Amino acid sequence: YKIGKVNLGTVGQAVSITGKVMKVSFKWLNRPHFLVADDTGSIKVIMFTAPAENIEVGDDVYAVGVVIKNIFDRRNPAISAISVKKRKSKTT
């Protein structure tokens, strides 16, 4: 999915997105929230467990989860993620 296509009409659907991490919150609680953006928009990606990798601002990531109403901003969707992983950069 392109992030811009994820909206309140897709709540409940499983999605996968790719993008760049713009902000990381609540990492210290092992409940990290990531603001992930691509060329079509940005979305909050919420995890309820710590990811397998250390995800930082600037990382390119692949996230898989279910679209939910954003618990902090009910007018916008978020993704309740089961997995957020760094995308491997292509080396030539």
C-alpha beads as a LAMMPS data file, in Angstrom:
LAMMPS data file: protein, C-alpha beads

92 atoms
91 bonds

1 atom types
1 bond types

-500.0 500.0 xlo xhi
-500.0 500.0 ylo yhi
-500.0 500.0 zlo zhi

Masses

1 110.0

Atoms # bond

1 1 1 0.000 0.000 0.000
2 1 1 1.007 3.579 -0.579
3 1 1 0.482 5.434 2.696
4 1 1 -1.803 7.968 1.008
5 1 1 -4.272 5.172 0.156
6 1 1 -4.695 4.152 3.822
7 1 1 -7.759 5.969 5.192
8 1 1 -10.665 5.477 7.597
9 1 1 -12.416 3.476 4.858
10 1 1 -9.691 0.829 5.193
11 1 1 -10.091 0.378 8.991
12 1 1 -9.930 -3.336 9.799
13 1 1 -7.933 -4.263 6.697
14 1 1 -4.494 -5.856 6.846
15 1 1 -1.920 -3.710 5.064
16 1 1 1.796 -3.552 4.436
17 1 1 3.585 -0.264 3.846
18 1 1 7.099 0.921 3.221
19 1 1 8.523 4.308 4.092
20 1 1 10.997 6.371 6.069
21 1 1 10.730 6.786 9.846
22 1 1 10.222 10.487 10.584
23 1 1 9.621 10.266 14.354
24 1 1 9.832 7.662 17.142
25 1 1 7.778 7.921 20.379
26 1 1 7.188 5.716 23.460
27 1 1 10.179 3.506 22.675
28 1 1 11.147 3.522 26.369
29 1 1 7.826 1.828 27.206
30 1 1 8.452 -0.983 24.693
31 1 1 5.304 0.282 22.956
32 1 1 6.916 2.260 20.130
33 1 1 4.995 4.579 17.851
34 1 1 6.606 5.421 14.526
35 1 1 5.615 8.194 12.141
36 1 1 6.308 6.650 8.726
37 1 1 6.169 8.621 5.469
38 1 1 6.417 7.947 1.760
39 1 1 5.864 10.225 -1.236
40 1 1 2.049 10.064 -0.769
41 1 1 1.713 10.919 2.935
42 1 1 2.500 9.833 6.481
43 1 1 0.874 7.593 9.089
44 1 1 1.396 6.596 12.707
45 1 1 2.480 2.962 13.092
46 1 1 1.854 1.635 16.614
47 1 1 3.394 -1.511 18.081
48 1 1 2.380 -3.165 21.334
49 1 1 5.690 -5.008 21.679
50 1 1 9.251 -3.969 20.940
51 1 1 10.348 -4.611 17.342
52 1 1 13.025 -7.226 16.690
53 1 1 15.393 -4.516 15.431
54 1 1 16.367 -1.107 16.788
55 1 1 14.340 1.264 14.574
56 1 1 15.528 4.888 14.464
57 1 1 14.541 8.122 12.707
58 1 1 15.747 7.992 9.105
59 1 1 15.458 4.210 8.726
60 1 1 13.626 2.820 5.692
61 1 1 11.113 0.315 7.045
62 1 1 8.557 -2.285 6.017
63 1 1 5.513 -2.453 8.319
64 1 1 2.697 -5.011 8.420
65 1 1 -0.463 -4.570 10.466
66 1 1 -4.148 -3.684 10.614
67 1 1 -5.600 -0.235 9.946
68 1 1 -7.230 1.272 13.061
69 1 1 -8.597 4.646 14.073
70 1 1 -5.699 6.630 15.510
71 1 1 -6.110 6.519 19.293
72 1 1 -4.701 10.053 19.588
73 1 1 -6.482 11.586 16.579
74 1 1 -9.756 9.833 15.728
75 1 1 -10.090 11.674 12.399
76 1 1 -7.059 9.873 10.968
77 1 1 -6.087 6.227 10.593
78 1 1 -3.093 4.497 12.149
79 1 1 -1.612 1.035 11.732
80 1 1 -1.528 -1.428 14.609
81 1 1 1.610 -3.228 13.510
82 1 1 2.631 -6.812 14.157
83 1 1 5.986 -6.244 12.443
84 1 1 8.238 -3.288 11.639
85 1 1 11.533 -4.197 10.010
86 1 1 14.349 -2.258 8.411
87 1 1 14.448 -2.556 4.649
88 1 1 17.778 -3.753 3.401
89 1 1 19.481 -1.150 1.236
90 1 1 20.484 -2.323 -2.195
91 1 1 24.215 -2.442 -2.741
92 1 1 25.752 -2.584 -6.169

Bonds

1 1 1 2
2 1 2 3
3 1 3 4
4 1 4 5
5 1 5 6
6 1 6 7
7 1 7 8
8 1 8 9
9 1 9 10
10 1 10 11
11 1 11 12
12 1 12 13
13 1 13 14
14 1 14 15
15 1 15 16
16 1 16 17
17 1 17 18
18 1 18 19
19 1 19 20
20 1 20 21
21 1 21 22
22 1 22 23
23 1 23 24
24 1 24 25
25 1 25 26
26 1 26 27
27 1 27 28
28 1 28 29
29 1 29 30
30 1 30 31
31 1 31 32
32 1 32 33
33 1 33 34
34 1 34 35
35 1 35 36
36 1 36 37
37 1 37 38
38 1 38 39
39 1 39 40
40 1 40 41
41 1 41 42
42 1 42 43
43 1 43 44
44 1 44 45
45 1 45 46
46 1 46 47
47 1 47 48
48 1 48 49
49 1 49 50
50 1 50 51
51 1 51 52
52 1 52 53
53 1 53 54
54 1 54 55
55 1 55 56
56 1 56 57
57 1 57 58
58 1 58 59
59 1 59 60
60 1 60 61
61 1 61 62
62 1 62 63
63 1 63 64
64 1 64 65
65 1 65 66
66 1 66 67
67 1 67 68
68 1 68 69
69 1 69 70
70 1 70 71
71 1 71 72
72 1 72 73
73 1 73 74
74 1 74 75
75 1 75 76
76 1 76 77
77 1 77 78
78 1 78 79
79 1 79 80
80 1 80 81
81 1 81 82
82 1 82 83
83 1 83 84
84 1 84 85
85 1 85 86
86 1 86 87
87 1 87 88
88 1 88 89
89 1 89 90
90 1 90 91
91 1 91 92
